[in-house]
Amino acid sequence: MAGSKPPLTVIVTPEAAGELWEIWRHNLERYNFEHAESYETFLKIGINRLTKVYDEGKGVDGFPELRSIKLKRSRHGDGHIVIYQVDEVQGTVTVFHIYHTKMDVRGRLESE
């Protein structure tokens, strides 16, 4: 297809992988194994979609090099925000964090 961007490789940092693990653990404790597995799969599919839709994310206020995309199962309720950086020259999308939508994303990024 003319004019389409080539897919990039998604890299998940150890910090983001740890946050994904904590999300899974929280869902296991709060709900059950099936819910934890299902929600983790949902998040991983959303993260892997960044190979093609990396430019759909929004810029992160105060961090011009970063982008974010919100992953929610439904219009209502909570979800997670994936913080990432695109490097088209290297062909990568690096996922740095996965934050709950109720978290202060900018505050957390500023504290790093």
C-alpha positions, 0 to 999 in steps of 0.5 A: 500500500503506497504511503503506509508506514512500515511496522516497527518492533515493540520493546517492553522495558523491564520497568513496563514488564514489572508493571504488567506483572503487578497488574496481573497480580492485582487482578488475580487477587481482586478477581480471579485467574481467568480475569487476570489472564484475560486482562493481561492478554488484552493489554498485550494485544494493545501494546503489540498493536503499537507496531502499526498504530504508534502514531495514534498515541497522544503526546505527553505534556512536558515530555515531547519525546513520549507518547501515550495510548489509553487501553480500555475494554469499554467506554466506561470504567478504568483502563491503562495508559501505555507510555512509549517512545517511537524511533522510526530510524531504529524501527522501534517503539519502546514501552516505558510504563503502563499506568492505571488511568487513575494515576497521576501520569505526569507526576510519576514521570516527573519523579523519575 
